[in-house]
Amino acid sequence: MKSLLLALSLSSLLVASAAEPEKQLLWPEGAPLAQGDSDSDQPYFLIHRPKPEVSQGTAFVVCPGGGYGGLAVDHEGDQIAQWMVARGVTAFVLHYRLGSKGYHYPVQLIDVQRAIRWVRHHAADYGIDPDRLGIIGFSAGGHLTSMAATLFDERPEGMTNDAIDQESARPTVACPTYPVIHMTGPFHHAGSRKNLLGPRAEEEELANFLSTQNRVTEKTPPIFLFQTTEDTVVPAENAVSFYLACRAHGVPAEMHVFEPGRHGVGFALNDPVLHPWSDLLETWLRGKGLLSP
């Protein structure tokens, strides 16, 4: 029976993803601080839309991981979008700029803030309620998600400050998934720090600032965290510290730690042990009013 249910779930995702996603540049006239015109220089979305008759009016920005050096756009991007679409959610898979291509902080913060603002500014065009806008990210994309949830009031140098940039960059909810949180200390991910900070990688003050457990405040939106104990690439202490920071500041937070699961499992669609974590996420989203009961 479990195998049948899993097969049906996978089938529904494939059907939901039949429509070709729409590519949309975050800055059609050219991104700030861009070094060229290629896809790696001009951040963009791939937009996956549900059928209008099943739309929930909810949107999610999806941030694939890759240590700020690449993007795992299949199992941490497109598969997540397909899962969202199957539940009536419009998914915006974010292709943000990378340290491996010469882009370092604050460029990634500029990109993720712009992503949230862009969706909010164009919400009516996609049948979205601008107050039902979440963000989910994996590994380094989870760090980007945690920056979106904690640094939304930052106005980094390099913003265009156009009409879109006047929108709020605060997501309604945020879901850092096996996230990089620490940029310093024994549990930090050295590759993410190197790629994000670039020539400033040895600056402890900046690394501490971007250790996002230190940036949680009472204004941080509700948080959902998923992690595995088996993960040795980004140890569970990262997610746990973020959860405890939320607790300390009265931020609604839910965390699930599964024992098995190496780093980078995504939604683990073909794993009957790990796949149920996405059901927990779905239940949480219903409880937050982002999906119909």
C-alpha positions as CSV (number, residue, x, y, z in Angstrom):
1,M,0.0,0.0,0.0
2,K,2.8,2.4,0.9
3,S,4.5,1.7,-2.5
4,L,1.2,2.4,-4.3
5,L,0.7,5.7,-2.4
6,L,4.2,6.8,-3.2
7,A,3.8,5.9,-6.9
8,L,0.5,7.9,-7.0
9,S,2.3,10.9,-5.3
10,L,5.1,10.8,-7.8
11,S,2.6,10.6,-10.7
12,S,0.6,13.6,-9.4
13,L,3.9,15.6,-9.3
14,L,4.7,14.7,-12.9
15,V,1.2,15.7,-14.0
16,A,1.4,19.0,-12.1
17,S,4.7,19.8,-13.7
18,A,3.5,19.3,-17.3
19,A,3.3,23.0,-18.0
20,E,6.6,24.7,-19.0
21,P,7.8,27.1,-16.3
22,E,8.0,30.7,-17.1
23,K,11.4,32.5,-17.0
24,Q,11.4,35.9,-15.4
25,L,14.4,38.2,-14.8
26,L,14.4,40.0,-11.4
27,W,15.7,43.1,-13.1
28,P,14.7,43.1,-16.8
29,E,16.8,46.2,-17.4
30,G,19.9,44.6,-15.8
31,A,20.7,43.6,-12.3
32,P,22.7,45.9,-10.0
33,L,26.3,45.0,-9.5
34,A,26.2,42.6,-12.5
35,Q,29.4,41.7,-14.2
36,G,27.8,40.5,-17.4
37,D,24.7,39.5,-19.2
38,S,24.7,35.7,-18.8
39,D,22.3,33.7,-16.7
40,S,24.9,33.6,-13.9
41,D,25.0,37.4,-13.9
42,Q,21.3,38.2,-14.1
43,P,19.2,36.5,-11.4
44,Y,15.9,35.1,-12.5
45,F,12.9,32.9,-11.5
46,L,11.5,29.8,-13.1
47,I,7.8,30.2,-12.3
48,H,5.7,27.1,-11.9
49,R,1.9,27.9,-11.8
50,P,-1.0,25.7,-10.7
51,K,-4.2,25.7,-12.7
52,P,-6.3,28.7,-11.8
53,E,-9.2,26.6,-10.6
54,V,-7.0,24.9,-7.9
55,S,-4.9,27.9,-6.9
56,Q,-4.6,28.6,-3.2
57,G,-3.6,32.2,-3.7
58,T,-0.3,31.3,-2.0
59,A,3.2,31.6,-3.4
60,F,6.7,30.4,-2.3
61,V,10.1,31.5,-3.4
62,V,12.3,28.3,-3.6
63,C,16.0,28.6,-3.0
64,P,18.1,25.6,-4.1
65,G,21.3,24.9,-2.3
66,G,24.8,24.3,-3.5
67,G,27.2,26.0,-1.0
68,Y,26.8,29.4,-2.7
69,G,28.9,27.8,-5.5
70,G,26.2,26.0,-7.5
71,L,22.5,25.4,-7.6
72,A,20.9,22.0,-7.0
73,V,17.9,23.0,-9.2
74,D,16.5,19.5,-9.7
75,H,15.8,18.0,-6.2
76,E,16.0,21.3,-4.4
77,G,14.3,23.4,-7.0
78,D,12.1,21.9,-9.7
79,Q,10.9,18.9,-7.6
80,I,9.9,21.3,-4.8
81,A,8.1,23.5,-7.2
82,Q,6.2,20.5,-8.6
83,W,5.2,19.5,-5.0
84,M,3.9,23.1,-4.5
85,V,2.0,23.2,-7.7
86,A,0.3,19.9,-6.9
87,R,-1.1,21.7,-3.8
88,G,-2.2,24.8,-5.6
89,V,0.8,27.0,-4.7
90,T,2.7,29.1,-7.2
91,A,6.4,28.4,-6.9
92,F,9.2,30.8,-7.9
93,V,12.4,28.9,-8.2
94,L,15.2,31.5,-7.6
95,H,18.4,31.3,-9.6
96,Y,20.4,33.7,-7.4
97,R,24.0,34.8,-8.0
98,L,26.9,32.7,-6.7
99,G,30.3,33.2,-5.1
100,S,31.8,30.8,-7.7
101,K,30.9,33.3,-10.4
102,G,32.4,36.2,-8.5
103,Y,29.4,37.4,-6.5
104,H,29.7,37.8,-2.8
105,Y,27.7,39.3,0.1
106,P,25.6,41.5,-0.1
107,V,24.7,40.4,-3.6
108,Q,22.8,37.3,-2.4
109,L,20.8,39.3,0.1
110,I,20.0,41.8,-2.6
111,D,18.8,39.0,-4.8
112,V,16.6,37.2,-2.3
113,Q,15.1,40.5,-1.0
114,R,14.3,41.4,-4.7
115,A,12.7,38.0,-5.2
116,I,10.3,38.5,-2.4
117,R,9.5,42.1,-3.3
118,W,9.1,41.1,-7.0
119,V,6.5,38.5,-6.2
120,R,4.7,40.8,-3.8
121,H,4.7,43.6,-6.4
122,H,3.3,41.4,-9.1
123,A,1.0,39.3,-6.9
124,A,-2.2,40.4,-8.7
125,D,-0.8,39.2,-12.0
126,Y,-0.5,35.6,-10.6
127,G,-3.6,35.5,-8.5
128,I,-1.5,35.6,-5.3
129,D,-2.4,37.2,-2.0
130,P,0.7,39.3,-1.1
131,D,0.3,38.3,2.5
132,R,0.6,34.6,1.7
133,L,4.1,34.6,0.5
134,G,6.6,32.1,1.9
135,I,10.2,31.1,1.3
136,I,11.9,27.7,1.5
137,G,15.5,26.9,0.9
138,F,17.9,24.0,1.2
139,S,21.4,23.9,2.7
140,A,23.1,27.2,1.5
141,G,19.7,28.0,0.1
142,G,18.5,27.5,3.7
143,H,21.0,30.1,4.8
144,L,19.6,32.5,2.2
145,T,16.1,31.7,3.5
146,S,17.3,32.5,7.0
147,M,18.7,35.8,5.8
148,A,15.4,36.6,4.2
149,A,13.7,35.8,7.5
150,T,16.0,38.0,9.6
151,L,17.6,40.7,7.5
152,F,14.5,41.9,5.6
153,D,14.9,45.4,7.0
154,E,18.5,45.7,5.7
155,R,19.0,48.1,2.8
156,P,22.3,46.9,1.4
157,E,24.3,49.1,-0.9
158,G,23.6,48.3,-4.5
159,M,19.8,48.1,-4.4
160,T,18.0,49.9,-7.3
161,N,15.4,51.5,-5.0
162,D,12.8,51.4,-7.7
163,A,9.1,50.9,-7.1
164,I,9.5,47.2,-6.6
165,D,12.1,47.9,-3.9
166,Q,9.6,49.8,-1.9
167,E,7.6,46.6,-1.2
168,S,8.2,44.7,2.1
169,A,10.9,42.0,1.9
170,R,9.6,40.2,4.9
171,P,8.2,36.7,4.0
172,T,5.0,35.5,5.6
173,V,6.7,32.3,6.7
174,A,10.2,30.8,6.2
175,C,11.3,27.2,5.9
176,P,15.1,26.7,6.2
177,T,15.7,23.1,5.4
178,Y,18.9,21.3,6.6
179,P,20.2,24.9,6.6
180,V,23.6,26.4,6.8
181,I,23.1,28.8,9.7
182,H,26.6,29.3,11.3
183,M,29.3,31.2,9.4
184,T,31.7,30.8,12.2
185,G,32.6,28.3,15.0
186,P,32.9,24.5,14.9
187,F,29.6,23.8,13.1
188,H,30.0,26.3,10.2
189,H,30.2,25.2,6.6
190,A,33.5,26.3,5.3
191,G,32.6,26.2,1.6
192,S,29.5,28.4,2.1
193,R,31.5,30.9,4.1
194,K,34.2,31.1,1.4
195,N,31.8,31.5,-1.4
196,L,29.5,33.9,0.3
197,L,32.1,36.2,1.8
198,G,34.7,35.9,-0.9
199,P,37.7,38.2,-0.3
200,R,36.2,39.0,3.1
201,A,36.1,35.4,4.2
202,E,38.6,36.0,7.1
203,E,36.5,38.8,8.6
204,E,35.1,37.3,11.8
205,E,32.8,40.3,12.4
206,L,31.1,39.8,9.1
207,A,30.9,36.0,9.5
208,N,29.3,36.5,12.9
209,F,26.8,39.0,11.5
210,L,25.8,36.4,8.8
211,S,25.5,33.6,11.4
212,T,21.7,34.1,11.3
213,Q,20.9,32.6,14.7
214,N,22.3,35.9,15.9
215,R,19.9,37.9,13.7
216,V,16.6,36.5,14.9
217,T,14.3,39.1,16.5
218,E,10.6,39.2,17.5
219,K,9.9,40.3,13.9
220,T,11.2,37.1,12.4
221,P,8.2,35.3,10.7
222,P,7.0,31.9,11.7
223,I,9.7,29.2,11.0
224,F,9.5,25.5,9.9
225,L,12.8,23.6,10.1
226,F,13.7,20.1,8.8
227,Q,17.0,18.4,9.6
228,T,18.5,14.9,9.9
229,T,20.9,13.6,12.6
230,E,22.9,11.7,10.0
231,D,23.9,14.9,8.2
232,T,27.6,15.5,8.7
233,V,28.0,18.1,5.9
234,V,25.9,20.7,7.7
235,P,25.4,19.4,11.2
236,A,22.1,19.6,13.0
237,E,23.5,22.1,15.4
238,N,22.9,24.7,12.7
239,A,19.1,24.2,12.6
240,V,18.9,23.6,16.3
241,S,20.6,26.9,17.1
242,F,18.2,28.8,14.8
243,Y,15.2,27.0,16.4
244,L,16.4,28.0,19.9
245,A,16.9,31.6,18.8
246,C,13.3,31.6,17.6
247,R,12.2,30.2,21.0
248,A,14.2,32.9,22.8
249,H,12.5,35.7,20.9
250,G,9.0,34.3,20.9
251,V,8.9,33.5,17.2
252,P,6.5,30.6,16.3
253,A,8.7,27.8,15.2
254,E,8.4,24.1,14.5
255,M,11.3,21.7,14.0
256,H,11.5,18.1,12.9
257,V,14.8,16.1,13.2
258,F,14.8,12.7,11.5
259,E,17.6,10.3,12.4
260,P,18.5,8.9,8.9
261,G,19.2,11.0,5.9
262,R,22.5,12.3,4.4
263,H,22.8,15.9,3.5
264,G,20.9,17.1,0.5
265,V,17.8,14.8,0.6
266,G,15.4,17.4,-0.7
267,F,11.8,16.1,-0.3
268,A,13.2,12.5,-0.6
269,L,10.4,11.6,-2.9
270,N,11.5,8.0,-3.4
271,D,12.4,7.3,0.2
272,P,9.4,6.0,2.3
273,V,11.2,6.8,5.6
274,L,12.1,10.4,4.8
275,H,9.4,11.5,2.4
276,P,6.8,11.9,5.2
277,W,8.6,15.1,6.3
278,S,6.9,16.9,3.5
279,D,3.6,15.8,4.9
280,L,4.5,17.5,8.1
281,L,5.3,20.7,6.2
282,E,2.0,20.5,4.4
283,T,0.2,20.2,7.8
284,W,2.1,23.1,9.1
285,L,1.2,25.3,6.1
286,R,-2.5,24.4,6.6
287,G,-2.2,25.4,10.2
288,K,-0.7,28.8,9.1
289,G,-3.6,29.4,6.7
290,L,-1.5,29.1,3.6
291,L,-3.3,26.0,2.4
292,S,-7.0,25.2,2.6
293,P,-7.9,22.9,5.6
